[in-house]
Amino acid sequence: MQNPTFMSLDFPIRLAGPDDAPEVARLLHVDDVSGLSLAVLGKHYLLVIDAPDGGLAAAAVVRLEAPRADIRVLAVAKPYVGRGLEDRIIEVVEGMSQAFGCTRLDVPY
């Protein structure tokens, strides 16, 4: 049996909503995100992954404007670093970028 600490995280990636604002601010190390209309911000999208114990495990700000897609910010909560969440978000963004007609994806390192 696998140690639950190292099991893969199969939590869905979803668009953020207004109730996510405090946790998004915490993950992104900012005081306030209330000025953002979360989820769809023009050509920007805020994606989040829920943590199993509440709060958020990860958040990403993505810009989709053909022919280019950019992951502007990708933050993972410390307990979930190295557990594959970064790769999962990048895979979702790759699919989104193709659907929006983007042929190039820039990922921050």
C-alpha positions in Angstrom: 0.0 0.0 0.0 1.3 3.5 -0.9 2.0 6.0 1.7 -0.9 8.6 1.4 1.6 11.4 1.7 3.2 10.4 -1.6 0.1 9.4 -3.5 -0.8 11.4 -6.6 -3.2 14.2 -6.2 -6.2 13.7 -8.4 -8.0 17.0 -7.6 -9.7 18.7 -10.4 -8.3 21.9 -11.9 -11.0 24.6 -12.1 -11.6 28.2 -12.8 -11.4 30.3 -9.6 -14.4 32.0 -8.2 -15.0 34.9 -5.9 -14.9 32.7 -2.8 -11.3 31.7 -3.7 -10.0 35.3 -3.3 -8.4 35.0 0.2 -6.6 31.7 -0.7 -5.4 33.0 -4.0 -4.0 36.1 -2.3 -2.2 33.8 0.2 -0.7 31.6 -2.5 0.4 34.5 -4.6 1.8 36.4 -1.6 -0.3 39.5 -2.2 -2.5 41.4 0.3 -5.6 41.6 -1.7 -7.0 40.2 -5.0 -10.5 41.7 -4.5 -9.9 44.1 -7.4 -9.7 41.0 -9.7 -12.8 39.6 -11.1 -11.6 36.0 -10.5 -11.8 33.3 -13.1 -11.9 35.1 -16.5 -9.9 38.3 -16.5 -10.3 39.4 -20.2 -7.8 37.1 -21.9 -6.5 35.9 -18.6 -7.8 32.9 -16.7 -7.2 32.0 -13.0 -7.0 28.3 -12.5 -7.0 26.7 -9.1 -6.6 23.2 -7.5 -8.4 22.6 -4.2 -6.4 21.1 -1.4 -7.9 18.0 0.3 -8.0 19.7 3.7 -9.5 22.9 2.5 -8.0 25.9 0.9 -6.0 25.8 -2.3 -3.1 23.5 -3.3 -2.2 25.6 -6.4 -3.1 28.6 -8.5 -2.1 29.8 -12.0 -2.8 32.9 -14.0 -2.9 32.1 -17.7 -3.1 34.4 -20.7 -4.5 33.0 -23.9 -4.1 35.2 -27.0 -3.4 33.4 -30.2 -0.9 32.6 -31.4 0.7 32.7 -27.9 -0.3 31.4 -24.5 1.6 32.4 -21.3 1.5 31.0 -17.8 2.0 34.3 -16.1 2.1 33.0 -12.5 2.1 29.5 -11.1 2.1 29.0 -7.4 1.9 25.8 -5.4 1.3 25.6 -1.6 4.4 24.3 0.2 2.8 21.0 1.3 2.2 20.1 -2.4 5.5 21.2 -4.0 7.0 18.3 -5.9 3.8 16.3 -6.1 3.1 16.9 -9.8 0.7 19.8 -9.6 2.8 22.0 -11.7 2.9 19.4 -14.5 -0.9 18.9 -14.3 -1.6 22.7 -14.6 0.8 22.9 -17.6 -1.0 20.0 -19.3 -4.4 21.7 -18.8 -3.0 25.0 -20.1 -1.6 23.1 -23.2 -5.1 21.8 -23.9 -6.7 25.3 -23.4 -4.1 27.0 -25.6 -4.8 24.6 -28.4 -8.5 25.1 -28.1 -7.9 28.9 -28.3 -5.8 28.6 -31.4 -2.4 29.2 -29.7 0.6 27.6 -31.2 3.1 28.6 -28.6 3.1 28.2 -24.8 5.5 30.1 -22.6 6.0 28.6 -19.1 8.0 30.4 -16.4 10.9 28.6 -14.9 
